[in-house]
Amino acid sequence: MHLPIQLRRFLPSALAALALVAMLALPAAALATPVAPGPQKAKAPGTLTQLSGPRGCLVDRSARKPSSCGTARALKGPGPFMGSQAIALSPNGKNVYVASSTSDAIAIFTRDKKTGALTQAKGSGGCISAKGNGGCAKAVGLDAPNSVAVSPDGRNVYATARDSSALLSFRRNPVTGALRPIPGAGCISGIPLPVLCLGATALIAPDVVVASPDGRNVYVGSFFGNSVASFARDASSGALTQLAGSAGCIAEATAGCTTGIALKSVEGLAISGDGASVYAATALSNAAVILARDPSTGALAQASDGSGCIVESPLTGCVTGRELGGANAVAVSPDDDNVYVTSLFSNSVTSFNRAASGGALAQKEGTAGCLIYLRAAGCSFGRALVAPEGLAVSPDGKNVYVASFKTGAIAVLDRGRKAGGVAQKPGAAGCQSPSLPGCTRARALAGVSSIALSPDGRYLYSTSFESNAVDVFRRNR
C-alpha cells in the first residue's frame, strides 16, 4: 500500500493495526474444522447456491481465474482487508457497485433481476477509476477505494478511498447505472492533495461509508482518524457538506470534533431503519459504539452514562461485553430489534438486543450472545469463522450471512425472528467454501470480505480480495 506522505505520522497506529492480521499467517487448512454433513433438506430456506458457470463468479480479466468464471474490468483487490462494505446494490436492484482497491476503481454491473447474473457495460459505463485506465471513466481522488454506498433515492453513489483519505460523490445514471463525479463536489479529503478536493475534518484513511434512510446525511468512519464524520446531503444534487463545528465529527482526540470514546479504528458502520441510531464497530477499541442521531440536523451524540459503548475489556464510560476483539463490521436487523457485530480477533459474531426507544444495546445473555469459531465458554459453536469481515442480514430477517477473510468462506446463519439469536445451519449448508471440509463447495472466494443482498432477498453477492472476484449466489427460499 502506498500511503501519501501526510499519513506517515499515523504509522504507529498502522503498526498497531497490523496486529489484526498476525493470525492470518496460518494456512487456512490448519484452521478448518472438519464436520460431517448433518441431515439436510435439499435447498433449505436461507441456504445458498452459487450460480453455474461464468454467471456464478466474475474475476478481473488480468488475474488467474477458475476456468468456469467470467471476466470483468476494474476488479483487482475488491473488498480489501481494511473495509467490510465494498459492495452495494441500487435500491431498485438494477445495479451492483464494487470498490476495487488495487484497481483504484469502482466496477459497475447491470443485474438481471430474474437470474441474478451480472454483466458489465463496455467503455466508461462499466467502471470509473482514478486514472481512467482500461476504458473506465475518470474520478479524482479514487485511490484504493474500500467502501461504497448508494443513496436511498438511487440518485447517488458514495465511496471512501483509503490512500487519498477521500470521500467521493457520484451522480448515478438511473437508466444505465453509470457514474460521474458531482461537479465541484466530487472529492472531499482530510489531507492536502495535489488535486482539487474539498477539505474535511477527521477524514483520515476512511474505511466505511453509509447513507441515512431518509437520504439527508452521509456518515464516514475513519480507521486512522478514530472518528465518524457527518455530512449533510443535498437531495437535488447529491453534493455533501460536512456539518458545521463540532457536529461535523465525533472522535477520540481530534480538535474541532465532539469527543467520543471507544472509537479507535472505526471499521464498520450501520444505521437503524428508523434513522435514530448509528452503530460503529471499532477494531482497536474492541467495541460496539452507540451513537444517537438527531434526524433534524444529522448530528451524532454519544451517551456519557455508560450506554454509549460496549467493550471487550473494562473501559471507563462503557459497559463490558464478550468476544469483541477486533470488532470490524456491524449490521442492524430489518425490524430494528437486533444488532450484529463480527470481530476479527475473537473469530465471532456477537448479538445484541436494541431498545426501541433510544437505540441502546444489550448483549444477549448466555450462548445467544456470541457465536464463535472453536468452542468458548458461554458462546455457541461456529464453523469457518476465521477472521470474519463482511456481515449482512437478509431483507426478510430470517438469515445472517458472514464473510470470513482467512478461511475464504461464507457462513450461513439462521436468525430467530422472535428472539433474534443466530445459529449456524448444520452440515454443509452452513458454509460455502472452495476447500474447507464440511462446507458446500464454491468458487473464487479467497479473501472474501464483503456481502450484499438484493432488495428482494433472492440473491447474495460477495467480493473476494485475493480471488479478485465477485461471486453470485441464489438464496433458496
C-alpha positions in Angstrom: 0.0 0.0 0.0 1.4 3.4 -1.0 0.2 5.9 1.6 0.5 9.7 1.0 3.3 11.4 2.9 0.7 13.1 5.1 -0.3 9.7 6.5 3.1 8.7 7.7 2.6 10.3 11.0 -0.1 7.8 11.5 2.2 4.8 11.0 2.3 3.9 14.8 -1.4 3.4 14.6 -0.9 1.4 11.4 1.6 -0.8 13.1 -0.9 -1.4 15.9 -3.4 -2.3 13.3 -1.0 -4.9 11.8 -1.6 -7.0 14.9 -5.1 -7.6 13.4 -3.5 -9.6 10.6 -0.9 -11.5 12.5 -3.1 -14.5 12.9 -3.6 -14.7 9.2 -0.2 -16.2 8.7 -1.6 -19.6 9.4 -2.7 -21.7 6.5 -6.4 -22.0 6.0 -6.3 -25.8 6.1 -4.9 -25.7 9.6 -7.9 -23.6 10.7 -10.6 -25.8 9.2 -12.9 -27.8 11.4 -13.9 -31.0 9.5 -17.6 -31.5 10.1 -19.6 -34.4 8.8 -22.7 -33.1 7.0 -25.8 -33.5 9.1 -29.3 -34.2 7.9 -30.3 -31.5 5.4 -33.4 -30.8 3.5 -32.4 -30.1 -0.1 -32.2 -26.4 -0.8 -33.5 -25.5 2.6 -34.7 -21.9 3.1 -31.8 -19.4 3.5 -29.2 -21.7 2.1 -27.0 -20.6 -0.8 -26.4 -22.0 -4.3 -23.7 -20.4 -6.4 -24.9 -19.7 -10.0 -23.4 -22.1 -12.5 -20.6 -21.3 -14.9 -19.5 -17.7 -15.6 -22.7 -16.4 -14.0 -21.5 -17.6 -10.6 -18.3 -15.6 -10.5 -16.6 -12.7 -12.3 -12.8 -12.3 -12.0 -10.6 -9.4 -13.0 -9.5 -10.1 -16.6 -5.8 -9.7 -15.8 -5.9 -12.3 -12.9 -5.7 -16.0 -12.9 -9.2 -17.4 -12.6 -11.1 -20.7 -12.4 -11.9 -21.7 -15.9 -15.6 -21.6 -15.1 -15.7 -18.0 -14.1 -16.4 -15.0 -16.3 -14.2 -11.9 -16.5 -14.6 -8.2 -15.9 -12.7 -5.0 -15.7 -11.6 -3.0 -12.6 -11.9 -5.9 -10.2 -8.3 -6.1 -8.8 -8.5 -6.3 -5.0 -12.2 -5.8 -4.4 -13.1 -5.6 -0.7 -9.7 -5.1 0.9 -8.9 -6.2 4.4 -9.4 -2.7 5.7 -13.1 -2.4 4.7 -16.2 -4.6 5.1 -18.7 -2.8 2.9 -17.1 -2.9 -0.6 -20.2 -3.9 -2.5 -23.6 -2.3 -2.7 -26.8 -2.6 -4.8 -29.0 0.2 -6.1 -32.4 0.4 -4.3 -34.2 -0.8 -7.5 -31.8 -3.8 -7.7 -30.8 -2.9 -11.2 -27.0 -2.3 -10.5 -24.2 -3.6 -8.4 -21.2 -1.4 -7.4 -17.8 -2.8 -6.2 -15.0 -0.9 -4.6 -11.7 -2.4 -6.0 -8.8 -1.1 -4.1 -5.9 -2.4 -6.2 -7.6 -1.2 -9.4 -8.2 2.3 -7.8 -11.7 1.9 -9.3 -15.4 1.2 -8.8 -16.7 -1.6 -11.1 -20.2 -1.2 -12.3 -22.5 -4.1 -13.2 -26.0 -4.4 -14.5 -28.0 -7.0 -12.7 -30.7 -9.4 -14.2 -33.4 -9.3 -11.5 -34.7 -12.7 -12.6 -31.5 -14.7 -12.7 -29.2 -12.6 -10.5 -26.5 -12.6 -13.1 -24.2 -9.6 -13.6 -23.0 -8.0 -16.8 -20.6 -5.1 -17.3 -21.0 -2.4 -19.9 -18.2 -1.7 -22.3 -16.2 1.5 -22.0 -16.7 4.2 -19.3 -20.2 2.9 -18.4 -18.7 -0.2 -16.8 -16.2 1.3 -14.4 -14.8 4.6 -13.0 -11.2 4.9 -11.8 -8.5 7.3 -10.6 -6.7 7.3 -13.9 -9.4 6.2 -16.3 -7.4 3.1 -17.2 -9.0 0.2 -19.2 -11.6 2.4 -20.7 -13.0 3.5 -17.4 -14.4 6.9 -16.7 -12.1 9.1 -14.5 -12.5 10.3 -11.0 -10.1 12.5 -9.0 -9.0 11.0 -5.6 -10.2 7.5 -6.1 -7.1 5.9 -4.6 -7.6 2.5 -3.0 -11.4 2.7 -2.6 -12.7 0.3 0.1 -16.3 1.1 0.8 -19.3 2.1 -1.3 -22.9 3.1 -0.6 -25.9 4.1 -2.7 -28.4 6.8 -1.6 -31.9 5.6 -0.8 -33.3 7.5 -3.8 -30.8 5.8 -6.1 -29.5 9.1 -7.5 -26.0 9.0 -6.0 -23.2 6.6 -5.1 -20.6 7.5 -2.4 -17.3 5.8 -1.9 -14.3 6.0 0.5 -10.8 6.0 -0.8 -8.2 5.0 1.9 -4.9 6.2 0.3 -6.3 9.6 -0.6 -8.2 9.9 2.7 -11.2 10.9 0.5 -14.9 10.7 0.3 -16.1 10.5 -3.4 -19.5 11.6 -4.6 -21.1 10.4 -7.9 -24.2 11.0 -9.9 -25.8 7.8 -10.9 -27.4 7.4 -14.3 -30.8 5.8 -13.5 -31.0 4.1 -16.8 -27.5 2.7 -17.3 -26.1 2.8 -13.7 -23.0 4.7 -15.0 -21.3 7.0 -12.5 -19.9 10.6 -13.0 -18.3 12.8 -10.3 -20.6 15.5 -9.0 -19.2 18.8 -10.5 -17.3 20.8 -7.9 -18.1 18.4 -5.1 -16.9 15.0 -6.3 -14.0 14.8 -3.9 -13.7 15.6 -0.2 -10.4 14.8 1.6 -9.0 15.0 5.1 -5.4 15.7 3.9 -4.0 18.2 1.4 -3.9 16.7 -2.1 -2.1 17.8 -5.2 -5.5 17.7 -6.9 -8.7 19.7 -6.4 -10.6 18.2 -3.4 -12.6 20.0 -0.8 -11.3 19.8 2.7 -12.8 17.9 5.7 -12.0 17.3 9.4 -11.3 13.9 10.9 -11.3 12.1 7.5 -8.1 10.1 7.7 -7.9 6.7 6.0 -11.7 6.3 5.8 -12.9 2.8 5.9 -16.7 2.8 5.6 -19.5 5.0 4.3 -23.2 4.8 4.9 -26.2 6.9 3.9 -29.2 7.6 6.3 -32.5 6.0 5.4 -34.1 9.5 4.9 -31.3 10.4 2.5 -30.4 13.6 4.4 -27.0 12.5 5.7 -23.9 10.5 4.9 -21.5 9.2 7.6 -17.9 8.1 7.2 -15.9 6.0 9.7 -12.1 6.6 9.6 -9.7 3.9 10.6 -6.7 6.1 11.4 -8.8 9.2 12.2 -10.5 7.2 15.1 -13.7 9.1 14.1 -17.1 9.3 12.5 -17.5 12.3 10.2 -21.0 13.6 9.5 -22.2 15.2 6.2 -25.4 16.8 5.0 -26.6 15.7 1.6 -28.3 17.9 -0.9 -31.4 16.0 -2.1 -31.2 17.6 -5.6 -27.6 17.3 -6.5 -26.3 14.7 -4.0 -23.4 17.0 -3.0 -22.2 16.6 0.5 -21.2 19.3 3.1 -19.7 18.5 6.4 -21.8 19.6 9.3 -20.6 22.8 10.9 -18.5 23.0 14.0 -18.1 20.1 16.4 -21.2 18.4 14.9 -19.1 17.6 11.8 -17.3 14.7 13.5 -17.1 12.7 16.7 -13.6 11.4 17.5 -11.4 10.2 20.3 -9.0 13.1 20.2 -9.4 15.5 17.2 -9.6 19.2 17.6 -12.9 20.7 16.4 -14.8 17.4 16.9 -17.2 16.2 19.5 -15.2 14.0 21.9 -16.2 10.3 21.9 -14.8 7.1 23.5 -14.0 3.6 22.2 -13.6 5.0 18.6 -10.1 3.7 17.8 -10.1 2.4 14.2 -13.7 2.6 13.0 -14.2 -0.1 10.5 -17.9 -0.8 10.4 -21.0 1.5 10.4 -24.7 0.8 10.2 -27.8 2.9 10.7 -31.1 1.7 12.2 -34.1 1.7 9.9 -35.8 4.4 12.0 -32.8 6.6 11.4 -32.4 7.3 15.1 -29.1 5.4 15.8 -25.7 5.0 14.1 -23.7 2.0 15.3 -19.9 1.7 14.8 -17.6 -1.4 15.1 -14.1 -0.3 16.2 -11.2 -2.7 15.6 -8.6 -1.4 18.1 -11.1 -0.4 20.8 -12.7 -3.8 20.5 -16.0 -2.2 20.8 -19.6 -1.7 19.5 -20.3 2.0 19.8 -23.8 3.5 20.0 -24.4 7.0 18.6 -27.7 8.8 18.7 -28.7 10.7 15.5 -30.6 13.9 15.5 -32.9 13.4 12.4 -33.4 17.2 12.0 -29.7 18.1 11.9 -27.9 14.8 11.3 -25.6 15.4 14.2 -24.4 12.4 16.3 -24.0 12.2 20.1 -22.7 9.6 22.4 -24.2 8.9 25.8 -21.9 9.5 28.8 -23.7 7.3 31.3 -22.0 4.1 30.1 -24.7 3.2 27.5 -22.7 4.7 24.6 -20.3 1.7 24.0 -19.8 -1.9 24.8 -16.2 -3.1 25.0 -14.4 -6.4 25.5 -12.2 -5.1 28.3 -13.3 -2.7 31.1 -13.1 1.0 29.9 -14.4 4.0 31.9 -17.6 5.2 30.3 -18.5 1.9 28.6 -20.1 -1.4 29.6 -18.3 -4.7 29.2 -19.3 -7.3 26.6 -18.0 -10.5 25.3 -16.0 -11.6 22.3 -15.5 -8.2 20.6 -11.8 -8.4 19.9 -11.1 -6.6 16.7 -14.7 -5.6 16.0 -15.0 -4.8 12.3 -18.5 -5.0 10.8 -21.9 -4.2 12.1 -25.4 -4.8 10.8 -29.0 -3.9 12.0 -31.9 -6.3 11.5 -34.7 -5.1 9.2 -37.1 -4.9 12.2 -34.6 -2.8 14.2 -34.7 -5.2 17.1 -31.2 -6.5 16.9 -27.6 -5.5 16.0 -24.9 -7.9 15.0 -21.1 -7.5 15.0 -18.3 -9.5 13.6 -14.9 -9.5 15.4 -11.6 -10.4 13.8 -9.6 -11.4 16.9 -12.5 -13.2 18.5 -13.5 -15.0 15.3 -17.0 -14.3 16.4 -20.5 -12.9 15.6 -22.0 -11.2 18.6 -25.7 -10.5 19.0 -27.4 -7.6 20.8 -30.9 -6.5 21.6 -31.8 -3.0 20.6 -34.0 -0.8 22.6 -36.9 0.7 20.6 -36.6 4.0 22.4 -33.1 5.5 22.4 -31.4 2.6 20.4 -29.3 1.3 23.4 -27.8 -2.1 23.0 -27.6 -5.0 25.4 -25.7 -8.2 24.5 -27.8 -11.3 24.6 -27.3 -13.5 27.6 -25.6 -16.8 27.5 -24.8 -18.6 24.3 -27.2 -16.4 22.3 -24.8 -13.5 22.8 -21.9 -14.9 20.8 -21.2 -17.4 18.1 -17.5 -18.2 17.8 -15.1 -20.4 15.8 -13.9 -23.2 18.1 -15.5 -23.6 21.5 -15.6 -20.8 24.1 -17.2 -20.8 27.4 -20.6 -19.2 27.3 -20.8 -19.0 23.4 -22.3 -21.2 20.8 -20.1 -23.0 18.3 -19.5 -21.8 14.8 -17.6 -23.1 11.7 -15.5 -21.4 9.0 -15.4 -18.2 11.0 -11.7 -17.3 11.0 -11.2 -13.5 10.5 -14.8 -12.7 9.9 -15.2 -9.4 7.9 -18.4 -8.9 6.0 -21.9 -9.1 7.5 -25.4 -8.9 6.2 -28.9 -9.6 7.4 -31.5 -10.8 4.8 -34.3 -8.4 4.0 -36.8 -10.9 5.4 -34.8 -11.1 8.7 -34.6 -14.9 8.6 -30.8 -15.2 8.0 -27.5 -13.6 8.7 -24.5 -14.1 6.4 -20.9 -13.7 7.3 -17.8 -13.4 5.1 -14.6 -14.9 6.7 -11.5 -13.4 5.1 -9.0 -16.1 6.2 -11.0 -19.2 5.6 -12.4 -17.8 2.3 -15.9 -18.9 3.4 -19.4 -17.5 3.7 -21.2 -18.7 6.9 -24.9 -19.2 6.7 -26.8 -18.5 10.0 -30.4 -18.8 10.9 -31.9 -15.9 12.8 -34.7 -16.4 15.3 -37.5 -14.0 14.3 -38.8 -13.6 17.9 -35.6 -13.7 19.9 -33.2 -12.5 17.2 -30.5 -15.1 18.1 -28.4 -16.7 15.4 -27.3 -20.3 14.9 -25.3 -21.7 12.0 -27.0 -24.2 9.8 -25.8 -27.7 10.4 -23.8 -29.7 7.9 -22.6 -28.5 4.5 -25.4 -26.0 4.2 -23.8 -23.9 7.0 -21.0 -22.6 4.9 -19.7 -22.0 1.3 -16.0 -22.5 0.6 -13.7 -23.7 -2.1 -11.9 -26.1 0.1 -13.0 -26.4 3.7 -14.2 -29.8 4.8 -17.8 -29.9 5.8 -18.8 -26.9 3.6 -20.6 -26.7 0.3 -18.1 -26.2 -2.4 -17.9 -22.7 -4.0 -15.6 -20.9 -6.4 -13.4 -17.8 -6.2 -13.9 -17.0 -2.5 -10.2 -16.4 -1.4 -10.2 -13.4 0.9 -14.0 -13.0 0.8 -14.7 -9.8 2.7 -18.0 -8.0 1.8 -21.6 -9.2 1.4 -24.7 -7.6 0.0 -28.1 -9.0 -0.7 -30.5 -7.9 -3.4 -33.5 -5.8 -2.3 -35.9 -8.8 -2.8 -33.6 -11.1 -0.9 -33.3 -13.6 -3.7 -29.6 -13.2 -4.4 -26.4 -12.7 -2.4 -23.3 -11.0 -3.8 -19.8 -11.1 -2.3 -16.3 -9.6 -3.0 -13.1 -11.7 -2.7 -9.9 -9.7 -2.4 -7.4 -12.5 -3.1 -9.5 -14.0 -5.9 -10.1 -10.6 -7.5 -13.7 -11.6 -7.9 -17.3 -11.0 -7.3 -19.4 -14.1 -6.6 -23.1 -14.6 -7.2 -25.4 -16.9 -5.1 -29.0 -17.7 -5.3 -30.6 -17.6 -1.9 -33.0 -20.5 -1.6 -36.4 -19.6 -0.2 
